[in-house]
Amino acid sequence: MNWLFLAIAIVAEVIATTALKASEGFTRPLPSALVVAGYGVAFYMLAQTLRTIPMGVVYAIWSGAGIVLITLAGWFLYRQRLDAPALIGIGLIVAGVLVMQLFSKTTGH
């Protein structure tokens, strides 16, 4: 269940961050409400995950996956493009999360 909680936290954070851009500085009520609700769900689920999975592992996966998904949301929804160094950096973040998941004994598999 803890991995499901982490997945929900990641998705909620991505939704909230995507809505943050759409809120235009909290001047638009619907996206602003989505920001608050999304971050509330994200942090609640993150707290549940931290009960059994080490904090460093949770945060690495949460932030790494969030970076990749937010980048994709920015690309598709807001036409934000990245240059090669930015894409390489994101690739290194993904590689780090994969190394932790595949080889670390601290991830609680």
Residue pairs with C-beta under 8 A, 6 or more apart in sequence:
2 48
2 49
2 51
2 52
2 53
2 108
3 49
3 53
5 45
5 46
5 48
5 49
6 45
6 46
6 49
6 53
6 58
6 61
6 62
8 41
8 45
9 41
9 42
9 43
9 44
9 45
9 46
9 49
9 62
10 42
10 61
10 62
10 65
10 66
10 69
11 69
12 38
12 39
12 41
12 42
12 45
13 38
13 39
13 42
13 62
13 66
14 66
14 69
14 70
14 73
15 34
15 38
16 34
16 35
16 36
16 37
16 38
16 39
16 42
17 38
17 66
17 70
17 73
18 70
18 73
18 74
18 77
19 31
19 32
19 34
19 35
19 38
20 31
20 35
21 74
21 78
22 28
22 31
22 34
23 31
23 32
23 34
23 35
24 31
26 32
26 35
46 58
46 62
49 58
50 58
52 108
53 107
53 108
54 106
54 107
54 108
56 106
57 100
57 104
57 106
57 107
57 108
60 96
60 97
60 100
61 97
61 100
61 101
64 93
64 94
64 96
64 97
65 97
67 90
67 93
68 90
68 93
68 94
71 82
71 90
74 80
75 81
75 82
82 90
100 106
100 107
101 107
